[in-house]
């Protein structure tokens, strides 16, 4: 056998070991970011369910009570006779709903960004694993090639 073969095998093994650690790190990062994106999506859904929808329902109840089975009133006449404080409350609630929807949109954007980053890391992991596999196959083919050459050399010497 070739005297440099153990050193070559050890170098290949060390390189493969380093690649495995990088692969594990990428896998962990992709999994963590994916789980974070899922949690962000759940948070957006819960915020919508618990914050925005009740505010919208209050606004609709105040402006269109006939939708909720209450007697319909003349909106034009009631708007003119409404006290200013009730109209201010309606505007305040409208602003709160708008503010809550802005927060929800921000969280949705963060979730989409995290999913994109998770997808990017997953693609990097696939590419990285392909490179590691090709290196391992090339190393094994080089080892087989050397062994065949050594066998051919022994066959010519005998």
C-alpha positions, 0 to 999 in steps of 0.5 A: 500500500501507499505510505501516504494513504493513512495521512490522506484518509485521515485528512479526508476524514477530518474534512468530512467531519467538519462538513458534517458539523456544518451540515448539523448547524445548518439543519438546526438553524433551518429547523429553528427558523422554521419553528419560529415562522410557525410560531409567528403565524400562530401569533398572527392568527391569535392576535387577529382572533383576540384583538382585531376581530372584536374591535371590528365587531364593535365598530360594525355594531355601532355603525350598522346595528341591523347586521346584528339583529338590532333595530335599524336606525337612520344613519344620517339622522343618528349621525347628526344627533349623536353626541360628540363623545360617541362619535369620538369613541367610534373614531378612536375605535376605528384608529385602534382597529387600524393600529392593530391591523398594522401590527398584524401586518408587521408580524405577518411580514416577519413570519414571511421573512422567517419562512423565506430565510428558513427555505434559503437555509434548507436549500443551502443544506441540500447543496452542502449535503450534495457537495459532501456526498460528492467529496466522499464518493470522489475520495472513495473512488480515488482510494479504489483507483490507487488500490487497482494501480497497486494491484496492477503493479504487483501483477507486473512485478510477478 
